[in-house]
Amino acid sequence: MMKKRLYILLIFGFSISAFAQDKHFELERKLIEHFKKQTWGSALITKDSLYLSPLKEKFNVSVSDNYIEFDTTHHVIKNPYFINKYEYDEEEKNYVKNFPKSFSVIFENSLVSLFENGKFACFNLDNFERDTKFEGKLNTKKFKYHWIIDNQLGGLSGNSIFLWSGSKWTKYKDKFPLKNKPKLFEDEKFIVYGDCFGEWGGTVYFFEKSTSKTFFTESTCANSVIKNANGYNVLAHLGHFDGSTEVKTIYDPTKLTFAKPKEIGKTVKGQALGYTDKSNAYVKKIDFYDVQIFSSFSYEDKVLYIVHLSDLTFIAEIKNNEIEIVNPLFFNDLYTHDPITNKYGNYTLMNLDHYGTGLDREISVLIINGKKITKLDWNENHSR
């Protein structure tokens, strides 16, 4: 009997392995086919070289041997405060009002979103159904913007910031550097955020909590921060021309240039403040042109990236100048302009905007939890 069970387990394991190999081969075939359609001339497209950058900072795109089978799902959720007159208003500033007023956050197993009427909507992460009971507790004030601050839900109401105590809103007494911008990252020492002026550059700011001083460097335009033993790894991208992306590792943000309060968010001679930083207190880990990387996030013992190239958005691991595709995500042209990625406990949340759909407002989110990736589109399907 023992031998029979062992035999069945071996057969079962072999079947799973064969199925995984078949999926991997099918992925390779589809990727090769896609990049062949995107390539001019007689370049040889193989799984080991789907795309080779022709520019100075060369990179090669290949199919990874370590395929990660993410479970991807897609849903459309409606703004519960949706107003039809905004939908058909020809004024840009009005038709975007059916999208969230500030970038959504994750708090107490809910996606928490703020809308034009100053009210929150909360969606349970297990089934994305509304939690109207929680909404009723939160909506005792009207808010203009919201964040997670010190692991608590925080919001701007009037000219003051309030934190949710678990039963009521209490006034936040410490200094906070943001009014109407999303937060990139926070730890016990710093709050990190950025600004973006497109082709005129961008700046990443490190607000030091203990001193209320702010330090900065150029980052065009920062979309995610991962901290490790080497420091703060700031990923940035820009869609100008054929796109560009970079990662700067900053070991000690206080070695960057100090920002005077009146300089923050401003340009200098038509360019972002970040360009005036001459500290060189960073190491540039990635510096690619002709590609955009929208997000970085931690997965098990790896850092993975959401990459946009040749009308395709996919998940990849980057090893030196090699971009290795580990999953095709939704195998479509998912595009965003100024996204933000934050980690909330076991969840990673990527907020996506798209100028042609909602200007700088959030139109979709990606929620990553282990091997499960869920895309939520506001109001209607935004897939491309």
C-alpha positions in Angstrom: 0.0 0.0 0.0 2.8 2.4 0.9 4.5 1.8 -2.5 1.2 2.4 -4.3 0.7 5.8 -2.5 4.3 6.8 -3.3 3.7 5.8 -7.0 0.5 7.9 -7.1 2.3 10.9 -5.5 5.1 10.6 -8.1 2.7 10.5 -11.0 0.7 13.5 -9.5 3.9 15.5 -9.1 5.1 14.7 -12.6 1.7 15.8 -14.0 1.9 19.1 -12.2 5.4 19.7 -13.4 4.4 18.8 -17.0 1.4 21.2 -16.8 3.7 24.0 -15.5 6.2 23.4 -18.3 3.4 23.5 -20.9 2.2 26.9 -19.6 5.8 28.1 -19.6 6.3 27.1 -23.3 2.9 28.7 -24.2 4.0 31.9 -22.5 7.3 31.8 -24.4 5.4 31.3 -27.7 3.0 34.2 -27.1 5.8 36.6 -26.0 7.9 35.7 -29.1 4.9 36.3 -31.3 4.1 39.6 -29.7 7.6 41.0 -29.9 8.0 39.8 -33.5 5.0 42.0 -34.4 6.5 44.9 -32.6 9.9 44.6 -34.3 11.0 46.2 -37.6 13.7 44.7 -39.8 15.2 41.2 -39.6 16.1 41.0 -35.9 16.0 37.4 -34.6 13.5 37.2 -31.8 13.9 34.4 -29.3 13.0 33.7 -25.7 16.5 34.8 -24.7 16.3 38.0 -26.6 12.8 39.4 -27.1 14.1 43.0 -27.2 17.6 44.5 -27.2 17.8 48.2 -26.5 19.7 50.0 -29.2 20.6 52.9 -26.9 23.7 53.6 -24.8 22.5 52.0 -21.6 21.7 48.7 -23.2 19.3 46.1 -21.7 18.0 42.8 -22.9 14.5 41.4 -22.4 14.1 37.6 -22.1 11.7 35.0 -20.7 12.7 34.0 -17.2 13.3 30.3 -16.5 11.7 31.0 -13.1 8.1 31.6 -14.2 5.8 32.8 -11.4 2.2 31.7 -11.7 0.3 34.6 -10.4 -3.5 34.3 -10.1 -4.8 37.4 -11.9 -8.4 38.6 -11.7 -10.2 41.7 -12.9 -13.3 43.5 -11.5 -15.2 46.7 -12.1 -16.4 48.5 -9.0 -18.7 51.5 -9.0 -18.2 54.7 -7.1 -21.2 54.5 -4.7 -21.6 58.3 -4.9 -21.6 58.3 -8.7 -23.3 61.4 -10.2 -24.5 61.2 -13.8 -24.1 64.9 -14.5 -20.3 64.6 -14.0 -20.2 61.7 -16.5 -21.5 63.8 -19.4 -19.9 67.1 -18.4 -17.6 68.4 -21.2 -15.4 70.3 -18.7 -12.3 68.2 -17.8 -12.3 69.4 -14.2 -15.9 68.1 -13.8 -16.0 64.8 -15.7 -13.2 63.3 -13.5 -15.2 63.9 -10.3 -16.6 60.4 -10.4 -13.1 59.0 -9.7 -11.6 59.0 -6.2 -10.5 62.4 -4.9 -7.3 61.0 -3.5 -5.4 57.7 -4.1 -7.0 54.8 -2.3 -5.3 53.1 0.7 -5.7 49.7 2.5 -6.8 49.8 6.1 -8.3 47.1 8.3 -8.8 44.6 5.4 -10.6 47.2 3.3 -9.8 49.3 0.3 -10.6 52.8 1.6 -11.4 55.4 -1.1 -12.4 59.1 -0.8 -14.8 60.7 -3.3 -15.8 64.2 -4.4 -18.5 64.6 -1.8 -15.8 64.2 0.9 -17.1 60.8 1.9 -15.3 57.5 2.2 -16.3 54.2 0.5 -14.9 51.0 2.0 -14.6 47.7 0.1 -13.8 44.4 1.9 -10.7 42.8 0.4 -12.1 39.3 0.6 -15.0 39.9 -1.8 -14.9 43.7 -2.6 -18.4 44.2 -1.2 -19.1 47.5 0.5 -18.7 47.8 4.3 -21.4 50.4 4.9 -21.1 50.0 8.6 -17.5 51.0 8.6 -18.3 53.8 6.2 -20.9 55.1 8.6 -18.3 55.4 11.4 -15.8 57.2 9.2 -18.1 59.6 7.5 -18.8 61.9 10.5 -16.6 64.5 8.8 -16.0 65.6 5.2 -12.5 65.1 3.9 -10.4 66.6 1.1 -7.5 64.0 1.0 -6.5 60.8 2.9 -3.4 58.7 3.7 -2.1 56.1 6.1 -0.1 57.9 8.7 1.8 56.0 11.3 -0.2 52.9 10.4 -3.5 54.8 11.0 -6.1 56.1 8.6 -5.6 59.9 8.3 -7.5 62.5 6.5 -7.5 66.3 5.8 -10.7 67.9 6.9 -10.8 71.7 6.7 -7.3 72.8 7.4 -6.5 70.0 10.0 -5.4 66.4 9.7 -7.3 63.8 11.8 -6.4 60.2 12.6 -9.0 57.4 13.1 -8.5 56.0 16.6 -10.7 53.0 16.0 -13.9 54.7 17.3 -13.5 58.4 16.5 -11.4 61.0 14.6 -8.7 62.7 16.7 -6.6 65.7 15.7 -3.1 64.9 14.5 -0.7 67.1 16.4 2.6 66.3 14.7 3.8 67.9 11.5 2.9 66.3 8.3 4.3 67.5 4.9 1.4 66.7 2.6 -1.9 68.4 1.8 -3.0 67.1 -1.6 -0.3 64.6 -2.7 -0.1 60.8 -2.2 2.6 59.4 0.1 5.3 57.2 -1.5 6.7 55.6 1.6 6.9 55.9 5.4 9.1 54.4 8.1 10.0 55.4 11.6 12.4 58.1 10.3 11.0 59.5 7.1 7.9 60.3 5.0 8.8 60.1 1.4 6.8 61.9 -1.4 7.5 63.5 -4.8 6.5 65.9 -7.5 6.6 65.6 -11.3 6.9 68.2 -14.0 7.1 65.7 -16.9 10.0 66.5 -19.3 11.2 69.2 -16.9 12.0 66.6 -14.3 10.8 65.6 -10.9 11.9 65.6 -7.2 11.7 63.0 -4.4 11.5 64.5 -0.9 12.5 62.9 2.4 10.7 64.5 5.3 12.6 63.7 8.5 10.1 63.2 11.3 12.4 64.0 14.3 13.5 67.4 12.9 10.7 68.3 10.3 13.6 69.0 7.9 13.2 67.9 4.2 15.9 66.6 2.0 15.7 66.1 -1.8 17.2 64.8 -5.0 16.1 64.5 -8.6 13.7 61.6 -9.4 11.7 61.8 -12.7 9.2 60.7 -11.6 9.2 58.6 -8.4 6.6 55.9 -8.2 7.7 53.4 -5.5 10.3 53.0 -2.7 11.7 49.8 -1.3 14.0 49.9 1.7 16.7 47.3 2.3 20.1 47.0 3.9 21.6 49.3 1.2 19.1 52.1 1.8 16.0 53.6 0.1 15.6 52.3 -3.5 13.6 54.9 -5.3 12.2 53.8 -8.7 11.2 56.5 -11.2 9.9 56.5 -14.7 8.8 59.0 -17.4 6.8 58.4 -20.5 8.3 61.3 -22.5 9.4 60.2 -26.0 10.0 56.4 -25.8 10.2 56.4 -22.0 12.9 56.2 -19.4 13.4 54.7 -16.0 15.9 54.7 -13.1 16.5 53.4 -9.6 18.5 55.4 -7.1 19.7 53.9 -3.9 20.0 56.5 -1.1 21.7 55.2 2.0 21.3 58.3 4.2 18.7 60.8 3.0 20.1 63.5 5.3 23.2 63.6 3.1 21.0 64.9 0.3 20.4 68.7 -0.2 18.3 70.4 2.4 15.0 71.9 1.0 13.8 75.2 2.3 10.0 75.2 2.8 9.4 77.8 0.1 11.3 75.7 -2.4 9.3 72.5 -2.1 7.1 71.7 -5.1 8.5 74.5 -7.1 10.7 74.7 -10.2 14.1 76.5 -10.6 14.7 78.1 -13.9 11.9 76.1 -15.5 13.2 72.7 -14.1 12.3 70.6 -11.1 14.0 71.5 -7.9 15.6 68.0 -7.8 18.2 69.0 -10.5 19.8 71.5 -8.0 20.9 68.6 -5.7 24.6 68.3 -6.1 25.2 66.0 -3.1 25.8 62.8 -5.1 24.5 61.0 -2.0 23.1 58.1 -4.0 24.1 55.3 -6.2 22.2 54.8 -9.5 21.4 51.1 -9.8 19.2 51.3 -13.0 19.3 53.8 -15.8 17.4 52.7 -18.8 15.9 54.5 -21.8 13.2 53.2 -24.2 11.3 51.4 -21.4 9.1 52.4 -18.5 8.9 50.6 -15.2 5.7 51.6 -13.4 6.2 49.8 -10.0 8.5 47.8 -7.8 7.3 45.5 -5.1 8.7 42.7 -2.8 7.7 39.1 -3.5 9.1 36.4 -1.3 12.9 37.0 -1.5 12.8 39.0 -4.7 12.1 42.5 -6.0 9.8 42.4 -8.9 8.9 45.2 -11.4 5.9 46.0 -13.5 7.4 46.9 -16.9 5.9 48.6 -19.9 7.6 48.0 -23.3 6.4 47.5 -26.9 2.7 47.9 -26.1 2.9 45.2 -23.4 2.9 45.5 -19.6 4.4 42.5 -17.7 6.1 41.5 -14.4 9.8 41.0 -14.5 12.9 40.5 -12.4 15.9 42.7 -13.2 19.4 41.3 -13.0 22.0 43.9 -14.0 21.0 44.8 -17.6 18.7 41.8 -18.1 15.0 42.2 -17.8 13.5 38.7 -17.3 9.8 38.3 -17.7 8.4 36.1 -14.9 4.7 36.7 -15.7 2.7 38.5 -18.5 0.3 40.0 -16.0 -2.9 40.6 -18.0 -1.0 40.3 -21.4 -2.3 43.7 -22.5 -1.2 47.3 -22.8 -2.0 48.4 -19.3 -0.8 52.0 -19.1 -0.5 54.6 -16.4 1.2 58.0 -16.1 2.0 58.8 -12.5 1.2 55.7 -10.4 2.1 55.1 -6.8 2.9 51.8 -5.1 2.7 51.2 -1.3 2.9 48.2 0.9 0.2 47.7 3.6 1.1 44.6 5.7 0.7 41.6 3.5 -0.8 43.7 0.7 0.8 45.8 -2.0 -1.4 48.4 -3.5 -0.6 50.1 -6.9 -2.8 53.2 -7.6 -3.1 53.9 -11.4 -4.0 57.1 -13.1 -4.5 57.8 -16.8 -4.6 61.3 -18.2 -7.0 60.4 -21.1 -9.5 58.9 -18.7 -9.4 60.7 -15.4 -6.5 63.2 -15.6 -4.4 62.7 -12.5 -7.1 60.9 -10.5 -7.0 57.2 -9.7 -8.9 55.2 -12.3 -7.8 51.7 -11.2 -5.8 49.8 -8.6 -3.8 46.7 -8.5 -3.9 44.7 -5.3 -1.1 42.1 -4.8 -1.4 39.6 -2.0 1.1 36.7 -2.4 0.4 35.1 -5.7 -2.9 36.8 -6.2 -3.2 40.0 -8.2 -6.5 41.8 -8.6 -7.2 44.7 -10.9 -10.1 46.9 -9.9 -11.4 49.5 -12.4 -13.6 52.3 -11.2 -17.0 52.6 -12.9 -16.2 50.8 -16.1 -13.6 48.5 -17.8 -10.4 50.5 -18.5 -8.5 47.6 -20.1 -6.6 48.5 -23.2 
